[in-house]
Amino acid sequence: MAQGARRVRKPPECGMDLSLPPVMAGLLANFLDIRAVWRIGLDPDAAAAAPARLTLLVFADSPTLQRLHKHEKPRFEARFAGLELLVVTDGDLFESAWGSRRVSGSLARCAWRQHTGSEAFYDESRWASDAAAGTVVRVRRKAVLVWRARTAD
């Protein structure tokens, strides 16, 4: 490699077709420390119904989350319209990368359990719609692995 040349990682390929926006490959190419991407918010009892919005849970590190926060500009956010991105920074704690809907929490408190190498389940807290005001219910949700970084063999 010539002196001063910049090494560029090719955009990774997703092993599963879950209708990810094409810009996802660009996100993975620009944020190299993303280790895994999970699609969350799926109903475990639904055949293949897609949720209203696309929510991804990525496993990365704190510097990656900070870089994503810095890129929170209208132009950048517009490229990812309709995509909610949550970043796990230490294997447990997560928070929103951008957007007006700020979310943060703990995978342990959501009872995150990886069932297989490509499937996990967790609990989501929601306000009960038909119960008395102030009642919270826990709803079981499914997550599917969309992409995982290859490890050196």
Summary of the structure (lengths in Angstrom):
residues: 153
radius of gyration: 16.9
end to end distance: 23.3
largest distance: 68.0
contacts: 360
relative contact order: 0.19
helix: 15%
strand: 34%
